[in-house]
């Protein structure tokens, strides 16, 4: 009788080992991967070139931005001509979209992700028109001490993250930004956690702006259709795996 019992135990063990392949959690993960790879997503940066991007109010991209290991990396220049900035923006404009990317900052560094950016001689910086999602080393950069609306993942100076999920400097963070003017909804996911909700126009948006440092900025947040931008804040930062899906 011992051999049949042993055989039954072995069959049971192998059956249990196979079962996790069909768990709901893994099925959900597979579905999410398929969703991000469907035909509606457009790669904005594939790690091999700066095609589709240019310097704000300029042309092309050269140093101090570099391509390294599938990422675009900004190295702040040791000598910077007075008034010179190296912010970059997409060639194309967007209105309603889902944007996903990964970012990583060096210790004590600061940057940002803009949308609704308007290019023109009247504006010298993308942040004059484009709202910003904060990119920051919360542990070391002094701006994180200027209130929670200045911390990583925040809608800068307007909406603070609901929870702190940012990874330490030197590690990659994944962000998802949704802007939908048809639904008047925006949100930020950082490392898989929804941390910021906000309207994108109308009276509630106007109230947020009026309570922020941007209250007297004529062009700020006024362009429903605009470019995606990445900030030169004078610090080292890297971005990779940038995709967008228009809604």
Backbone as a ProteinNet text record, in pm:
[ID]
protein_1_A
[PRIMARY]
XXXXXXXXXXXXXXXXXXXXXXXXXXXXXXXXXXXXXXXXXXXXXXXXXXXXXXXXXXXXXXXXXXXXXXXXXXXXXXXXXXXXXXXXXXXXXXXXXXXXXXXXXXXXXXXXXXXXXXXXXXXXXXXXXXXXXXXXXXXXXXXXXXXXXXXXXXXXXXXXXXXXXXXXXXXXXXXXXXXXXXXXXXXXXXXXXXXXXXXXXXXXXXXXXXXXXXXXXXXXXXXXXXXXXXXXXXXXXXXXXXXXXXX
[TERTIARY]
82	0	85.6	210.9	293.9	314.2	334.5	362.4	244.3	119.3	5.3	-6.2	19.2	8.7	113.7	237.4	345.8	313.3	259.2	222.9	116.8	19.2	-87.6	-31.8	63.6	125.2	201.4	278.8	355.7	264.8	155	60.5	1.2	-33	-91.9	5.8	132.7	235.1	255.6	268.3	289.9	169	47.8	-72.9	-74.8	-31.4	-28.5	74.4	185.6	289.1	243.5	159.3	114.5	4.2	-71.4	-189.9	-164.9	-54.8	-35.2	-30.7	-4.5	-0.3	-134.6	-243.2	-377	-436.7	-356.8	-411.3	-458.1	-562.1	-613.9	-508.8	-419.7	-317.1	-227.5	-185.5	-96.3	-171.1	-298.2	-376.2	-391.3	-412.6	-426.3	-297.2	-182.4	-53.9	-32.6	-67.1	-50.2	-138.4	-263.6	-354.7	-300.8	-240.6	-186	-71.1	12.8	123.7	71	-29.5	-87.2	-148.8	-213.7	-276	-172.9	-58.3	43.7	117.4	102.3	171	76.4	-50.8	-143	-112	-182.6	-150.8	-179.2	-256.6	-291.3	-177.6	-79.9	33.1	139.9	198.2	305.5	430.3	541.7	668.8	724	740.7	798	949.9	1001.4	1147.1	1178.7	1255.8	1285.4	1424.4	1495.7	1627	1741.9	1711.9	1819.5	1843.4	1747.9	1765.3	1671.8	1693.3	1607.1	1501.3	1476.1	1374.4	1241.3	1175	1046.4	1056.4	1180.6	1204.1	1294.6	1286.6	1377.6	1390.7	1493.4	1508.3	1390.9	1341	1231.3	1270.1	1182.1	1208.4	1337.4	1370.9	1492	1474.5	1585.1	1583.7	1675.7	1636.8	1722.2	1759.4	1838.7	1890.1	2034.5	2121.1	2261.6	2299.2	2428.8	2469.6	2412.2	2380.9	2423.3	2331.8	2237.1	2161.2	2240.4	2238.7	2309.4	2221.6	2254.1	2188.7	2279.3	2225.5	2304.4	2216.8	2252.5	2185.1	2033.5	1987.8	1844.9	1771.9	1843.9	1782.8	1836.6	1758.3	1807.5	1848.6	1971.9	2029.2	2074.3	2034.2	2077.4	2192	2305.5	2421.2	2435.4	2411.6	2420.9	2560	2568	2699.7	2772.6	2904.4	2983.2	2982.4	2979.7	2970.9	2846.7	2759.5	2634.2	2625.7	2605.9	2587.4	2470.6	2481.9	2378.1	2243.9	2142.4	2008.4	1982.9	2082.1	2067.3	1999.3	1900	1831.5	1830.1	1817.8	1821.5	1699.3	1583.3	1458.3	1428	1363.2	1326	1176.3	1120.2	976.4	954.9	835.5	799.3	773.5	795.5	761.6	609.8	537.2	392.1	319.8	199.3	114.9	7.1	-40	-139.2	-244.7	-365.4	-475.1	-518.7	-573.9	-617	-527.7	-469.2	-367.9	-339.4	-274.9	-208.6	-60.7	22.2	167.2	230.8	318.2	393.5	542.1	619.7	765.4	829.4	959.5	1038	1140	1161.9	1261.3	1349.6	1469.7	1565.8	1648.6	1664.4	1747.4	1870.8	1977.3	2094.8	2063.8	2150.8	2127.1	2115.8	2012.1	1992.8	1946.2	1885.5	1852.3	1702.7	1672.8	1538.6	1513.9	1391.2	1350.6	1198.3	1140.6	995.6	946.7	817.4	748.3	634.8	632.6	530.8	433.8	314.1	222.7	157.2	88.5	23.9	123.3	242.8	348.5	328.5	334.3	325.7	462.8	504.5	631.5	606.9	684.7	672.6	772.2	802.2	901.7	860.9	729.7	683.7	708	743.6	769.6	909.9	992.1	1129.5	1149.2	1048.9	1060	930.3	936.8	814	724.1	782.3	699.9	613.9	635.5	551.3	411.1	397.9	266.7	227.1	323.5	293.1	292.7	181.2	182.4	285.6	331.4	445.7	413.6	456.9	461.5	604.7	618	750.2	832.4	958.3	1059.1	1167.6	1190.9	1273.9	1332.1	1449.5	1503.6	1446.8	1338.7	1270.7	1358.9	1451	1531.1	1633.7	1683.8	1799.1	1776.3	1685.4	1669.4	1588.8	1634.4	1566.6	1423.5	1387.3	1250.9	1147.4	1187.2	1092.3	1050.9	1129.1	1096.9	1006.2	973.6	889.6	741.6	702.6	563.4	546.5	442.5	421.7	385.1	337.1	305.9	431.8	548.6	675.3	748.3	685.2	751.8	723.9	802.2	797.1	655.7	612.4	480.3	372.4	399.7	300.3	267.6	145	115	173	285.1	374.4	303.9	318.2	266.2	114.3	48.4	-98.2	-160.2	-117.4	-176.5	-65.6	-69.4	32.4	1.5	103.6	79	0.4	-93.2	-172.5	-89.2	16.9	106.4	245.9	345.5	484.4	526.6	543.3	580.4	704.4	766.9	883.9	1000.1	1080.5	1198.5	1318.6	1418.9	1535.1	1610.4	1687.1	1772.2	1857.1	1871.2	1949.3	1866.3	1735.6	1646.8	1540.8	1493.6	1393.3	1254.7	1181.5	1041.1	955.5	842.2	751.2	632.1	603.8	492.3	394	266.4	160.2	84.4	73	-1.3	-116.8	-238	-356.3	-408.1	-431.5	-494.9	-608.7	-730.7	-848.5	-940.9	-934	-1016.9	-1163.7	-1194.1	-1333.5	-1402.9	-1330.8	-1384.5	-1348.9	-1264.7	-1211.4	-1147.9	-1060.4	-994.2	-845	-768	-626.5	-584.5	-487.2	-432.5	-289.6	-222.6	-84.6	-76	-16.3	22.6	173.7	226.3	370.3	399.7	478.5	514.3	390.4	288.5	167.9	64.8	91.7	-0.6	-58.3	-191.7	-254.5	-234.6	-165.5	-128	-182.4	-228.2	-275.8	-396.1	-502.6	-620	-640.7	-683.4	-706.4	-793.8	-870.7	-938.9	-834.8	-864.7	-766.1	-809.1	-930.5	-975.4	-1097.7	-1151.2	-1273.6	-1251.1	-1360	-1352.2	-1262.4	-1267.4	-1184.8	-1036.5	-1005.4	-866.7	-822.2	-907.9	-874.1	-847.9	-922.7	-901.8	-764.9	-726.5	-595.7	-483.8	-496.9	-394.9	-388.9	-505.3	-511.1	-446.4	-440.3	-380.5	-234.3	-178.9	-41.7	49.1	176	273.1	246.8	157.9	130.3	11.6	-41.1	-164.8	-157.7	-44.8	-31.4	40.2	54.8	122.9	17.5	22.2	-84.2	-106.6	1	-14.5	-24.2	-8.4	3.7	-126.6	-116.5	-230.4	-341.3	-312.4	-416.7	-428.9	-334.1	-332.1	-373.8	-498.3	-546.2	-464.7	-422.6	-339	-198	-102.4	35.3	132.4	258.3	364	399.2	454.5	509.9	652.4	691.8	825.2	897	1030.2	1116.1	1212.6	1231.6	1295.1	1445.6	1511.4	1648.4	1637.5	1660.3	1659.3	1801.7	1899.5	2038.5	2091.6	2016.6	2055.8	2054.4	2126.4	2132.4	2005.7	1946.5	1822.7	1820.9	1751.9	1741.2	1595.2	1557.5	1423.2	1434.8	1339.9	1339.1	1197.1	1179.9	1052.5	935	944.3	841.1	740.3	613.8	505.2	385.8	303.7	182.7	67.7	-50.7	-173.1	-275.1	-315.4	-414.1	-553.9	-632.2	-766.3	-872.4
-121.4	0	126.6	118.5	238.9	304.7	227	284.9	366.7	316.9	399.4	528.5	524.8	645.5	745.9	697.2	786	848.1	770.6	820.9	929.3	910.3	1009.3	1140.3	1131.1	1250.3	1327.6	1255.5	1321.6	1391.6	1329.5	1391.3	1517.5	1510.8	1627	1742.9	1714.1	1818.2	1887.5	1809.3	1869	1950.5	1905.5	1980.6	2114.8	2117.9	2243.3	2339.8	2286.4	2372.6	2436	2368.8	2421.1	2525.5	2521.1	2602.6	2752	2807	2952	3014.6	2938.4	2994.7	3054.5	3007.9	3053.9	3147.5	3200.4	3287.1	3417.8	3481.6	3607.2	3716.3	3723.4	3827.8	3822.4	3702.6	3690	3717.3	3679.2	3707.9	3857.7	3928.8	4074.2	4138	4090.2	4146.5	4127.7	4010.5	3983.9	4077	4100.3	4186.9	4329.5	4377.9	4512	4527.6	4425.3	4430.5	4437.1	4358.1	4359.7	4495.6	4555.4	4685.6	4790	4791.6	4891.9	4865.8	4748.3	4716	4718.7	4759.4	4752.5	4862.6	4859.5	4947.3	5093.8	5123.8	5262.6	5337	5264.1	5327.7	5365.7	5482.9	5531	5549.8	5496.7	5512.5	5652.5	5731.5	5865.3	5864.9	5762.5	5748.5	5600.8	5549.7	5406.2	5372.9	5473.1	5447.6	5458.8	5478.2	5477.5	5611.9	5704.7	5835.3	5935.9	6063.6	6171.2	6210	6122.5	6150.7	6183.1	6288.4	6326.5	6428.4	6471	6568.4	6680.1	6794.9	6904.8	6996.8	7079.2	7178.6	7276.3	7311.7	7407.8	7538.9	7583.8	7703.6	7690.7	7567.4	7544.5	7428.6	7367	7255.6	7144.8	7019.8	6905.1	6894.3	6791.1	6772.8	6725.9	6796	6758.7	6762.4	6764.5	6777.7	6907.5	6909.5	6815.6	6694.6	6669	6544.7	6435.8	6314.7	6202.4	6078.3	5984.6	5854.1	5753.5	5688.9	5591.3	5475	5354.4	5232.9	5241.4	5290.7	5295.8	5410.3	5505.1	5619.3	5749.4	5856.1	5989.9	6050.3	6098.2	6144.3	6289	6371.6	6510.9	6529	6577.6	6610.8	6762.8	6825.9	6972.6	7019.7	7115.7	7162.7	7237.5	7221.5	7292.7	7442.2	7479.4	7619.6	7639.3	7728.6	7750.6	7897.7	7923	8062.1	8125.9	8251.7	8320.3	8312.8	8267	8256.7	8133.7	8048	7929	7815.8	7753.2	7637.9	7524.3	7402	7284.1	7195.8	7258.7	7183.8	7123.7	7008.9	6946.1	6920.6	6921.5	6899.1	6808.7	6751.2	6667.9	6754.5	6695.3	6765	6780.2	6680.9	6676.2	6732.4	6783.1	6832.9	6730.3	6735.4	6639.9	6712.8	6656.6	6713.5	6616.8	6502.9	6399.1	6277.7	6229.4	6124.4	6052.4	5937.1	5868	5864.3	5914	5914.7	5825	5735.4	5654.6	5669.7	5672.8	5678.2	5639	5618	5593	5705.3	5746.5	5849.4	5809.4	5864.5	5838.7	5964.6	6007.3	6123.9	6081.7	6159.7	6142.2	6202.4	6178.8	6228	6379.6	6427.9	6570.8	6643.8	6570.9	6632.5	6654	6740.1	6790	6797.8	6764.4	6781.3	6783.1	6769.4	6770.7	6723.6	6689.4	6645.4	6743.9	6805	6904.2	6849.9	6907.9	6888.4	7022.9	7030.6	7155.8	7268	7233.3	7333.2	7404.8	7537.1	7619.7	7678.9	7669.6	7729.4	7864	7963.2	8094.8	8190.7	8296.8	8393.1	8459.8	8466	8531.2	8447.9	8320.8	8231.9	8173.6	8198.2	8149.6	8012.5	7964	7834.9	7756.7	7624.1	7545.2	7553.7	7579.6	7586.1	7712.5	7805.9	7925	7894.8	7786.7	7746.5	7606.5	7516.2	7376.4	7340.8	7287.1	7233.2	7121.7	7098	7007.8	6897.7	6776.3	6667.3	6662.1	6672.4	6686.2	6557.7	6574.4	6467.9	6512.7	6433.6	6487.2	6376.7	6404.4	6325.1	6385.6	6326.9	6381.7	6383.9	6289.6	6278.6	6390.4	6439.4	6529.6	6667.7	6679.4	6810.6	6905	7027.5	7119.9	7153.4	7140.9	7175	7084.7	6962.7	6872.3	6922.2	7016.5	7074.1	7195.7	7234.6	7352.4	7317.2	7207.7	7163.6	7039.5	6962.5	6834.7	6852.9	6972.7	6994.5	7014.1	7009	7018	6883.5	6778.3	6648.9	6562.7	6458.2	6373.8	6323.3	6338.9	6293.4	6397.5	6508	6612.8	6682.9	6735.1	6836.9	6963.7	7005.5	7099.2	7225.4	7249.4	7365.8	7372.9	7259.7	7261.3	7141.5	7019.5	6900.7	6808.8	6777.5	6691.8	6544.7	6459.6	6314.6	6265.3	6173	6117.6	6025.4	5970.1	5882.7	5893.2	5854.9	5861.5	5723.9	5712.8	5585.5	5598.3	5717.1	5738.7	5652.5	5604.6	5524.2	5615.6	5567	5652	5695.3	5801.3	5848.2	5733.6	5728	5621.3	5502.6	5500.2	5391.6	5445.3	5357.2	5396.7	5402.8	5508.8	5524.5	5524.3	5456.5	5457.1	5546.6	5638.1	5730.8	5715	5727.5	5734	5863.6	5942.2	6068.2	6060.8	6083.3	6090.9	6234.2	6289.9	6420	6402	6427.4	6407.8	6528.9	6619.6	6740.1	6709.6	6605	6569.1	6529.1	6459.2	6416.4	6513.4	6612.3	6705.3	6629	6537.2	6454	6442.8	6443.6	6413.5	6333.2	6246.3	6176.3	6131.6	6101.1	6053.9	5922.7	5822.5	5699.9	5699.1	5668.3	5655.7	5518.4	5441.2	5304.5	5221.2	5237.3	5155.7	5204.6	5315.4	5368.8	5501.7	5513.8	5639.8	5739.8	5851.7	5943.8	6085.5	6120	6256.4	6251.9	6325.3	6347	6497.1	6541.2	6683.8	6710	6819.6	6862.8	6924.2	6931.6	6985.8	7118.4	7164.2	7296.5	7334	7454.3	7495	7563	7591.9	7667.2	7602.9	7470.7	7405	7414.3	7400.1	7418.5	7562.2	7657.8	7798.9	7830.8	7768.2	7789.9	7737.6	7621.4	7565.7	7658	7706	7795	7924	7977.8	8103.5	8092.1	7971.4	7949.8	7909.1	7911.6	7865.1	7981.7	7950.7	8050.5	8098.2	8025.8	8056.7	8151.6	8203.3	8282.1	8398.1	8462.9	8581.1	8551.8	8424.3	8387	8376.5	8467.6	8478.9	8351.9	8283.1	8168.6	8033.7	8030.8	7901.9	7822	7697.5	7605.9	7646.2	7737.5	7788.6	7709.3	7622	7553	7407	7377.9	7239.9	7148	7199.3	7123.7	7180.2	7095.7	7141.8	7025.5	7056.4	6956.5	6897.8	6778.9	6716.1	6767	6800	6852.9	6784.6	6783.8	6732.4	6843.3	6859.5	6979.9	6970.8	7078.4	7106.6	7193.5	7133	7207.8	7224.4	7196.7	7209.2	7088.3	6976	6855.5	6735.2	6630	6508.7	6426.7	6389.1	6312.4	6225.5	6111.8	6020.5	5980.7	5960.9	5917	5802.6	5709.9	5599.7	5545.6	5456.2	5387.1	5485.1	5584.9	5689.5	5651.7	5639.3	5602.4	5693.6	5708.2	5789.1	5722.2	5737.1	5684.7	5797.5	5840.1	5948.3	5894.2	5971.3	5930.5	5998.9
0	0	0	34.6	45.3	-90.5	-198.7	-329.7	-382.3	-376.9	-421.3	-342	-210.2	-127.9	-170.8	-193.3	-235.8	-371	-463.4	-594.4	-584.3	-497.4	-478.8	-425.7	-331.4	-273.6	-379.3	-464.3	-569.6	-669.4	-707.8	-801.8	-742.4	-611.5	-543.6	-538.1	-507.2	-497.5	-630.9	-738.2	-870.9	-915	-880.5	-915.9	-846.3	-719.5	-644	-702	-749.3	-805.7	-936.1	-1012.7	-1140.5	-1125	-1015.8	-999.2	-1005	-946.6	-947.8	-1086.3	-1190.2	-1324.7	-1364.5	-1305	-1341.7	-1238.4	-1148.2	-1043.8	-1104.6	-1045.4	-1099.5	-1106.2	-1006.9	-1004.5	-1125.5	-1163.9	-1278.4	-1408	-1413.3	-1533.2	-1550.7	-1438.8	-1444.3	-1493.1	-1442.7	-1483.2	-1632.7	-1683.8	-1826	-1908.3	-1860.7	-1932.6	-1936.7	-1826.2	-1821.6	-1921.4	-1930.8	-2025.3	-2167.9	-2199.2	-2333	-2363.3	-2263.7	-2283.5	-2320	-2251.4	-2278.6	-2408.2	-2464.4	-2589.4	-2709.5	-2689.4	-2802.5	-2903.5	-3015.5	-3127.5	-3099.5	-2996.1	-2967.7	-2896.7	-2844.4	-2778.4	-2880.8	-2860.6	-2946.9	-2862	-2909.2	-2837.6	-2865.8	-2760.6	-2774.6	-2761.3	-2696.7	-2684.9	-2672.7	-2770.8	-2773	-2721.5	-2671.5	-2613.4	-2709.8	-2839.5	-2938.7	-3006.3	-2995.8	-3058.8	-2993.4	-3024.9	-2975.7	-3078.4	-3174.1	-3275.5	-3207.2	-3255	-3198	-3085.9	-3053	-2945.8	-2996.6	-2930.8	-2962.6	-2841.4	-2842.8	-2737.2	-2742.2	-2625.4	-2617	-2686.1	-2775	-2856.1	-2937.7	-2973.8	-3050.6	-3146.8	-3183.1	-3277.4	-3228.3	-3262.4	-3232.5	-3085.6	-3053.8	-2917.2	-2926.5	-2855.8	-2845.1	-2697.5	-2669.1	-2529.9	-2472.3	-2343.8	-2240	-2219.5	-2311.1	-2306.3	-2379.2	-2324.4	-2384.5	-2382.7	-2472.2	-2474.7	-2405.1	-2301.5	-2226.2	-2182.7	-2225	-2179.1	-2192.5	-2308	-2334.4	-2267	-2210.9	-2143.6	-2201.3	-2188.8	-2216.4	-2082.1	-2074.9	-1948.5	-1963.8	-1867.7	-1868.1	-1770.4	-1823.4	-1741.3	-1737.4	-1624.7	-1620.3	-1658.7	-1749.5	-1793.1	-1682.4	-1678.7	-1578.9	-1605.4	-1731.3	-1768.4	-1854.8	-1809.6	-1880.1	-1923.6	-2052.8	-2095.8	-2022.1	-1989.1	-1913.2	-1985.1	-1909.7	-1965.4	-2049.2	-2064.9	-2150	-2073	-2134.9	-2076.9	-2177.5	-2126	-2211.6	-2189.8	-2161.9	-2154.4	-2291.1	-2292	-2419.1	-2423.3	-2544.2	-2563.4	-2684.6	-2690.3	-2805	-2927.2	-3043.9	-3167.8	-3182.3	-3132.7	-3150.8	-3028.7	-3050.4	-2942.1	-2907.9	-2782.9	-2733.3	-2650.4	-2651.6	-2572.1	-2463	-2501.7	-2407.3	-2425.5	-2316.9	-2333.4	-2201.9	-2216.5	-2105.2	-2141.1	-2051.4	-2070.5	-1965.3	-2007.4	-1912.1	-1940.6	-1834.2	-1847.7	-1715.8	-1721.4	-1601	-1584.9	-1461.4	-1434.1	-1316.3	-1317.8	-1210.1	-1190.4	-1064.2	-1035.6	-956.6	-973.2	-888.4	-751.5	-654.8	-519.1	-516.8	-448.1	-430.4	-553.9	-649.6	-778.4	-799.2	-898.5	-922.5	-1072.8	-1117	-1255.7	-1258.7	-1376.7	-1385.5	-1520.6	-1525.1	-1646	-1670.8	-1789.6	-1823.2	-1926.8	-1928	-2040.4	-2071.1	-2186.2	-2224	-2245.8	-2294.2	-2314.1	-2447.4	-2442.4	-2562.6	-2591.8	-2717.6	-2758.4	-2825.8	-2786.2	-2847.8	-2786.7	-2858.7	-2811.8	-2681	-2654.2	-2531.3	-2406.6	-2425.7	-2312.6	-2324.6	-2224.2	-2228.7	-2169.2	-2094.8	-2026.3	-2041.4	-2050.8	-2062.6	-1939.5	-1821.4	-1700.5	-1695.2	-1785.5	-1788.1	-1841.6	-1916	-1967.2	-1921.6	-1906.5	-1879.9	-1732.4	-1680.3	-1543.6	-1532.6	-1410	-1388.9	-1288.6	-1321.3	-1224.5	-1171.3	-1040.4	-979.5	-988.5	-1022.5	-1024.4	-927.4	-819.5	-711.5	-624	-569.8	-459.7	-331.4	-282.2	-163.9	-40.4	-33	89	101.7	-12.6	-5.1	-66.3	-160.3	-224.3	-133.6	-115.5	-23.8	-62.8	-191.4	-231.7	-166.4	-128.5	-63.1	74.3	129.5	260.9	247.7	122	99	87.9	148.6	144.7	59.9	89.2	20.7	-126.5	-164.8	-306.9	-390.2	-325.1	-397.6	-399.4	-348.9	-340.2	-463	-477.7	-597.1	-624.3	-749.7	-791.6	-778.6	-709.3	-690.9	-821	-832.5	-931.8	-871.7	-923	-853.5	-805	-674.6	-603.4	-600.1	-637.4	-636	-564.7	-598.2	-536.5	-486.6	-355.9	-294.5	-318.3	-319.6	-328.2	-206.7	-230	-120.8	-33	-88.1	-11.9	-71.6	7.1	-38.8	-89.5	-219.8	-281.2	-368.8	-367.7	-451.4	-404.4	-498.8	-466.2	-444.4	-374.4	-344	-469.6	-456.4	-566.4	-618.3	-750.2	-811.9	-854.8	-818.3	-859.3	-954.3	-1043.7	-1141.7	-1079.7	-1113.1	-1074.4	-1200.6	-1196.6	-1310.6	-1280.8	-1372.9	-1356	-1471.2	-1437.2	-1537.6	-1515.2	-1619.5	-1614.6	-1712.2	-1661.3	-1747	-1745.6	-1863.5	-1879.7	-1979.4	-1933.4	-2018.2	-2003.6	-2099.7	-2093	-2118.9	-2194.8	-2219.4	-2089.9	-2002.7	-1873.1	-1760.6	-1790.3	-1690.7	-1574.5	-1610.4	-1509.5	-1538.9	-1435	-1444.4	-1324.1	-1341.1	-1225	-1251.1	-1141.3	-1145.3	-1069.1	-1132.6	-1064	-1056	-938	-921.4	-865.3	-939.6	-899.5	-867.1	-952.1	-941.6	-843	-773.1	-673	-721.3	-715.7	-752.5	-639.6	-669.5	-562.8	-580.7	-700.7	-725.4	-818.7	-782.3	-866.5	-881.5	-999.7	-1016.6	-1139	-1139.5	-1261.3	-1354.1	-1481.2	-1575.6	-1637.5	-1606.5	-1649.2	-1566.8	-1589.8	-1523.7	-1390	-1316.6	-1191.3	-1085.9	-1072.5	-970.6	-1005.7	-1133.7	-1177.3	-1150.5	-1184.1	-1164.9	-1017.7	-928.7	-784.8	-741.6	-793.4	-759.1	-806.5	-927.7	-982.6	-901.4	-865.5	-790.6	-653.5	-600.6	-468.3	-477	-597.8	-618.8	-658.3	-677.7	-723	-865.5	-936.7	-1076.6	-1094.8	-985.8	-990.1	-1088.7	-1098.9	-1185.4	-1317.3	-1350.6	-1474.7	-1585.9	-1679.8	-1780.1	-1861.3	-1899.7	-1988.6	-1919	-1786.8	-1718.4	-1723.2	-1770.8	-1772.5	-1867.3	-1959.6	-2048.2	-2178.5	-2205.7	-2335.5	-2318.8	-2360.3	-2351.4	-2442	-2554.8	-2647.3	-2641.6	-2615.8	-2604.3	-2607.5	-2584.9	-2594.5	-2458	-2459.7	-2340.6	-2323.7	-2202.1	-2179.2	-2063.9	-2071.9	-1964.8	-1925.6	-1795.1	-1743.4	-1721.9	-1761.7	-1718.8	-1594.4	-1478.2	-1352.7	-1299.5	-1387.3	-1345.6	-1271.6	-1275	-1202.1	-1295.7	-1255.3	-1337.9	-1320.6	-1433.3	-1434.2	-1559.4	-1551.2	-1664.9	-1685.6	-1812.9	-1849.3	-1950.1	-1943.2	-2040.1	-2055.9	-2155.3	-2178.5	-2181.8	-2267.6	-2275.2	-2382.8	-2341	-2433.3	-2410.1	-2511.8	-2497.7	-2573.2	-2518.3	-2580.7	-2581.4	-2700.3	-2708.8	-2680.7	-2609.4	-2568.4	-2655.9
[MASK]
+++++++++++++++++++++++++++++++++++++++++++++++++++++++++++++++++++++++++++++++++++++++++++++++++++++++++++++++++++++++++++++++++++++++++++++++++++++++++++++++++++++++++++++++++++++++++++++++++++++++++++++++++++++++++++++++++++++++++++++++++++++++

